[in-house]
Amino acid sequence: MERLLADGWRYLRLTPAEFYRLTPREFQIMMRMEREYLHDELERAARIALMHEQAARAKRPKLS
């Protein structure tokens, strides 16, 4: 139970009162959705990094 409370605080920013009001099913759904959100954010950051890298490596037109 302590581990779940710590996870709720760390990942979902739940207070102990909010944690204890949730059913186990609600808590698991919220944790799964937080994990999905984190993966979405990491994928978005990776795409942006790839675009920046492609732009940095692209040939630039010469000034003439």
A tleap script that builds the chain and sets N, CA, C and O, in Angstrom:
source leaprc.protein.ff14SB
mol = sequence {
  NMET GLU ARG LEU LEU ALA ASP GLY TRP ARG
  TYR LEU ARG LEU THR PRO ALA GLU PHE TYR
  ARG LEU THR PRO ARG GLU PHE GLN ILE MET
  MET ARG MET GLU ARG GLU TYR LEU HIE ASP
  GLU LEU GLU ARG ALA ALA ARG ILE ALA LEU
  MET HIE GLU GLN ALA ALA ARG ALA LYS ARG
  PRO LYS LEU CSER
}
set mol.1.N position { 0.823 -1.193 0.000 }
set mol.1.CA position { 0.000 0.000 0.000 }
set mol.1.C position { 0.869 1.260 0.000 }
set mol.1.O position { 0.536 2.251 -0.649 }
set mol.2.N position { 1.991 1.213 0.737 }
set mol.2.CA position { 2.887 2.368 0.773 }
set mol.2.C position { 3.432 2.684 -0.602 }
set mol.2.O position { 3.536 3.849 -0.986 }
set mol.3.N position { 3.783 1.637 -1.351 }
set mol.3.CA position { 4.339 1.823 -2.697 }
set mol.3.C position { 3.310 2.510 -3.604 }
set mol.3.O position { 3.657 3.416 -4.362 }
set mol.4.N position { 2.061 2.085 -3.526 }
set mol.4.CA position { 1.015 2.698 -4.341 }
set mol.4.C position { 0.796 4.158 -3.956 }
set mol.4.O position { 0.621 5.015 -4.821 }
set mol.5.N position { 0.807 4.431 -2.670 }
set mol.5.CA position { 0.656 5.813 -2.203 }
set mol.5.C position { 1.805 6.666 -2.721 }
set mol.5.O position { 1.591 7.788 -3.179 }
set mol.6.N position { 3.026 6.136 -2.649 }
set mol.6.CA position { 4.196 6.872 -3.150 }
set mol.6.C position { 4.085 7.103 -4.656 }
set mol.6.O position { 4.394 8.193 -5.138 }
set mol.7.N position { 3.646 6.087 -5.403 }
set mol.7.CA position { 3.463 6.244 -6.852 }
set mol.7.C position { 2.397 7.281 -7.168 }
set mol.7.O position { 2.552 8.080 -8.092 }
set mol.8.N position { 1.315 7.267 -6.398 }
set mol.8.CA position { 0.258 8.261 -6.600 }
set mol.8.C position { 0.762 9.664 -6.364 }
set mol.8.O position { 0.395 10.592 -7.085 }
set mol.9.N position { 1.582 9.821 -5.381 }
set mol.9.CA position { 2.148 11.131 -5.073 }
set mol.9.C position { 3.160 11.545 -6.134 }
set mol.9.O position { 3.147 12.679 -6.614 }
set mol.10.N position { 4.044 10.602 -6.496 }
set mol.10.CA position { 5.121 10.914 -7.445 }
set mol.10.C position { 4.604 11.184 -8.852 }
set mol.10.O position { 4.959 12.196 -9.455 }
set mol.11.N position { 3.775 10.299 -9.378 }
set mol.11.CA position { 3.374 10.394 -10.776 }
set mol.11.C position { 2.083 11.168 -11.002 }
set mol.11.O position { 1.943 11.854 -12.015 }
set mol.12.N position { 1.150 11.067 -10.083 }
set mol.12.CA position { -0.156 11.704 -10.278 }
set mol.12.C position { -0.339 12.942 -9.418 }
set mol.12.O position { -1.330 13.661 -9.550 }
set mol.13.N position { 0.626 13.188 -8.534 }
set mol.13.CA position { 0.568 14.337 -7.632 }
set mol.13.C position { -0.709 14.329 -6.795 }
set mol.13.O position { -1.351 15.361 -6.598 }
set mol.14.N position { -1.059 13.143 -6.311 }
set mol.14.CA position { -2.245 12.984 -5.461 }
set mol.14.C position { -1.865 13.191 -4.003 }
set mol.14.O position { -0.810 12.736 -3.562 }
set mol.15.N position { -2.703 13.861 -3.273 }
set mol.15.CA position { -2.521 13.936 -1.826 }
set mol.15.C position { -2.983 12.602 -1.235 }
set mol.15.O position { -3.703 11.859 -1.901 }
set mol.16.N position { -2.587 12.284 -0.007 }
set mol.16.CA position { -3.068 11.033 0.592 }
set mol.16.C position { -4.598 10.954 0.640 }
set mol.16.O position { -5.166 9.885 0.416 }
set mol.17.N position { -5.262 12.066 0.927 }
set mol.17.CA position { -6.730 12.049 0.969 }
set mol.17.C position { -7.306 11.712 -0.405 }
set mol.17.O position { -8.252 10.930 -0.506 }
set mol.18.N position { -6.742 12.297 -1.459 }
set mol.18.CA position { -7.215 11.996 -2.814 }
set mol.18.C position { -6.942 10.542 -3.165 }
set mol.18.O position { -7.772 9.879 -3.787 }
set mol.19.N position { -5.776 10.049 -2.766 }
set mol.19.CA position { -5.419 8.657 -3.036 }
set mol.19.C position { -6.420 7.700 -2.397 }
set mol.19.O position { -6.889 6.769 -3.052 }
set mol.20.N position { -6.749 7.918 -1.139 }
set mol.20.CA position { -7.645 7.002 -0.426 }
set mol.20.C position { -9.090 7.096 -0.905 }
set mol.20.O position { -9.875 6.181 -0.657 }
set mol.21.N position { -9.456 8.171 -1.580 }
set mol.21.CA position { -10.819 8.280 -2.133 }
set mol.21.C position { -10.985 7.466 -3.412 }
set mol.21.O position { -12.108 7.146 -3.803 }
set mol.22.N position { -9.871 7.131 -4.067 }
set mol.22.CA position { -9.949 6.376 -5.316 }
set mol.22.C position { -10.163 4.889 -5.049 }
set mol.22.O position { -9.707 4.349 -4.041 }
set mol.23.N position { -10.865 4.244 -5.971 }
set mol.23.CA position { -10.943 2.790 -5.928 }
set mol.23.C position { -9.657 2.248 -6.548 }
set mol.23.O position { -8.986 2.960 -7.295 }
set mol.24.N position { -9.306 0.998 -6.248 }
set mol.24.CA position { -8.106 0.425 -6.874 }
set mol.24.C position { -8.174 0.476 -8.410 }
set mol.24.O position { -7.169 0.720 -9.077 }
set mol.25.N position { -9.358 0.245 -8.950 }
set mol.25.CA position { -9.519 0.283 -10.416 }
set mol.25.C position { -9.261 1.693 -10.951 }
set mol.25.O position { -8.558 1.853 -11.948 }
set mol.26.N position { -9.811 2.699 -10.311 }
set mol.26.CA position { -9.595 4.084 -10.747 }
set mol.26.C position { -8.111 4.444 -10.684 }
set mol.26.O position { -7.584 5.102 -11.581 }
set mol.27.N position { -7.447 4.008 -9.618 }
set mol.27.CA position { -6.026 4.301 -9.480 }
set mol.27.C position { -5.224 3.657 -10.604 }
set mol.27.O position { -4.344 4.293 -11.184 }
set mol.28.N position { -5.522 2.400 -10.912 }
set mol.28.CA position { -4.802 1.714 -11.986 }
set mol.28.C position { -5.039 2.384 -13.336 }
set mol.28.O position { -4.113 2.504 -14.137 }
set mol.29.N position { -6.261 2.819 -13.593 }
set mol.29.CA position { -6.562 3.518 -14.846 }
set mol.29.C position { -5.776 4.819 -14.921 }
set mol.29.O position { -5.204 5.142 -15.963 }
set mol.30.N position { -5.745 5.566 -13.825 }
set mol.30.CA position { -5.011 6.833 -13.815 }
set mol.30.C position { -3.515 6.610 -14.021 }
set mol.30.O position { -2.872 7.381 -14.733 }
set mol.31.N position { -2.960 5.582 -13.417 }
set mol.31.CA position { -1.535 5.284 -13.591 }
set mol.31.C position { -1.238 4.881 -15.034 }
set mol.31.O position { -0.227 5.298 -15.599 }
set mol.32.N position { -2.111 4.076 -15.629 }
set mol.32.CA position { -1.909 3.660 -17.016 }
set mol.32.C position { -1.965 4.865 -17.952 }
set mol.32.O position { -1.161 4.975 -18.877 }
set mol.33.N position { -2.904 5.754 -17.712 }
set mol.33.CA position { -3.022 6.935 -18.560 }
set mol.33.C position { -1.841 7.896 -18.366 }
set mol.33.O position { -1.418 8.552 -19.317 }
set mol.34.N position { -1.319 7.980 -17.162 }
set mol.34.CA position { -0.130 8.808 -16.921 }
set mol.34.C position { 1.062 8.244 -17.685 }
set mol.34.O position { 1.850 8.997 -18.256 }
set mol.35.N position { 1.196 6.922 -17.695 }
set mol.35.CA position { 2.278 6.272 -18.442 }
set mol.35.C position { 2.129 6.542 -19.940 }
set mol.35.O position { 3.111 6.840 -20.620 }
set mol.36.N position { 0.908 6.438 -20.448 }
set mol.36.CA position { 0.666 6.722 -21.865 }
set mol.36.C position { 0.987 8.174 -22.196 }
set mol.36.O position { 1.571 8.457 -23.242 }
set mol.37.N position { 0.611 9.092 -21.317 }
set mol.37.CA position { 0.905 10.504 -21.517 }
set mol.37.C position { 2.412 10.730 -21.571 }
set mol.37.O position { 2.897 11.488 -22.411 }
set mol.38.N position { 3.150 10.081 -20.683 }
set mol.38.CA position { 4.604 10.213 -20.677 }
set mol.38.C position { 5.204 9.699 -21.977 }
set mol.38.O position { 6.093 10.333 -22.545 }
set mol.39.N position { 4.728 8.562 -22.447 }
set mol.39.CA position { 5.220 8.029 -23.724 }
set mol.39.C position { 4.901 8.985 -24.869 }
set mol.39.O position { 5.737 9.194 -25.747 }
set mol.40.N position { 3.715 9.561 -24.870 }
set mol.40.CA position { 3.356 10.530 -25.908 }
set mol.40.C position { 4.301 11.728 -25.886 }
set mol.40.O position { 4.742 12.190 -26.938 }
set mol.41.N position { 4.611 12.228 -24.703 }
set mol.41.CA position { 5.521 13.375 -24.576 }
set mol.41.C position { 6.925 13.027 -25.060 }
set mol.41.O position { 7.571 13.836 -25.726 }
set mol.42.N position { 7.399 11.828 -24.729 }
set mol.42.CA position { 8.727 11.412 -25.180 }
set mol.42.C position { 8.779 11.252 -26.693 }
set mol.42.O position { 9.771 11.626 -27.319 }
set mol.43.N position { 7.730 10.704 -27.285 }
set mol.43.CA position { 7.670 10.575 -28.739 }
set mol.43.C position { 7.659 11.949 -29.411 }
set mol.43.O position { 8.319 12.151 -30.431 }
set mol.44.N position { 6.914 12.882 -28.840 }
set mol.44.CA position { 6.850 14.238 -29.383 }
set mol.44.C position { 8.236 14.898 -29.319 }
set mol.44.O position { 8.662 15.543 -30.277 }
set mol.45.N position { 8.926 14.737 -28.208 }
set mol.45.CA position { 10.262 15.313 -28.052 }
set mol.45.C position { 11.246 14.671 -29.033 }
set mol.45.O position { 12.109 15.357 -29.580 }
set mol.46.N position { 11.122 13.373 -29.256 }
set mol.46.CA position { 12.001 12.689 -30.205 }
set mol.46.C position { 11.762 13.188 -31.629 }
set mol.46.O position { 12.714 13.397 -32.381 }
set mol.47.N position { 10.501 13.378 -31.999 }
set mol.47.CA position { 10.194 13.909 -33.338 }
set mol.47.C position { 10.782 15.301 -33.529 }
set mol.47.O position { 11.338 15.607 -34.583 }
set mol.48.N position { 10.658 16.135 -32.514 }
set mol.48.CA position { 11.202 17.496 -32.606 }
set mol.48.C position { 12.721 17.442 -32.738 }
set mol.48.O position { 13.303 18.186 -33.528 }
set mol.49.N position { 13.366 16.566 -31.968 }
set mol.49.CA position { 14.821 16.432 -32.048 }
set mol.49.C position { 15.244 15.974 -33.442 }
set mol.49.O position { 16.237 16.464 -33.980 }
set mol.50.N position { 14.500 15.040 -34.030 }
set mol.50.CA position { 14.817 14.585 -35.385 }
set mol.50.C position { 14.661 15.712 -36.406 }
set mol.50.O position { 15.491 15.858 -37.304 }
set mol.51.N position { 13.614 16.498 -36.273 }
set mol.51.CA position { 13.418 17.610 -37.206 }
set mol.51.C position { 14.540 18.631 -37.086 }
set mol.51.O position { 15.017 19.145 -38.097 }
set mol.52.N position { 14.966 18.930 -35.870 }
set mol.52.CA position { 16.064 19.877 -35.665 }
set mol.52.C position { 17.359 19.330 -36.257 }
set mol.52.O position { 18.126 20.074 -36.869 }
set mol.53.N position { 17.604 18.040 -36.077 }
set mol.53.CA position { 18.816 17.432 -36.610 }
set mol.53.C position { 18.802 17.433 -38.138 }
set mol.53.O position { 19.823 17.718 -38.763 }
set mol.54.N position { 17.663 17.121 -38.739 }
set mol.54.CA position { 17.557 17.150 -40.198 }
set mol.54.C position { 17.787 18.556 -40.727 }
set mol.54.O position { 18.457 18.736 -41.744 }
set mol.55.N position { 17.246 19.538 -40.057 }
set mol.55.CA position { 17.432 20.925 -40.481 }
set mol.55.C position { 18.899 21.338 -40.345 }
set mol.55.O position { 19.412 22.069 -41.192 }
set mol.56.N position { 19.570 20.885 -39.304 }
set mol.56.CA position { 20.975 21.248 -39.103 }
set mol.56.C position { 21.872 20.600 -40.155 }
set mol.56.O position { 22.904 21.167 -40.516 }
set mol.57.N position { 21.498 19.436 -40.645 }
set mol.57.CA position { 22.326 18.707 -41.628 }
set mol.57.C position { 21.974 19.062 -43.066 }
set mol.57.O position { 22.706 18.689 -43.983 }
set mol.58.N position { 20.879 19.767 -43.284 }
set mol.58.CA position { 20.438 20.077 -44.649 }
set mol.58.C position { 21.431 21.030 -45.321 }
set mol.58.O position { 22.050 21.873 -44.672 }
set mol.59.N position { 21.559 20.869 -46.631 }
set mol.59.CA position { 22.424 21.772 -47.390 }
set mol.59.C position { 21.765 23.136 -47.460 }
set mol.59.O position { 20.567 23.263 -47.715 }
set mol.60.N position { 22.569 24.135 -47.231 }
set mol.60.CA position { 22.059 25.494 -47.281 }
set mol.60.C position { 22.446 26.117 -48.615 }
set mol.60.O position { 23.533 25.863 -49.132 }
set mol.61.N position { 21.567 26.921 -49.163 }
set mol.61.CA position { 21.938 27.581 -50.435 }
set mol.61.C position { 23.068 28.589 -50.201 }
set mol.61.O position { 23.121 29.252 -49.166 }
set mol.62.N position { 23.962 28.689 -51.177 }
set mol.62.CA position { 25.083 29.615 -51.071 }
set mol.62.C position { 24.621 31.010 -51.445 }
set mol.62.O position { 23.788 31.190 -52.334 }
set mol.63.N position { 25.172 31.987 -50.757 }
set mol.63.CA position { 24.877 33.375 -51.099 }
set mol.63.C position { 25.727 33.765 -52.297 }
set mol.63.O position { 26.945 33.592 -52.271 }
set mol.64.N position { 25.105 34.289 -53.347 }
set mol.64.CA position { 25.883 34.714 -54.499 }
set mol.64.C position { 25.397 36.025 -55.055 }
set mol.64.O position { 25.950 36.524 -56.034 }
savepdb mol mol.pdb
quit
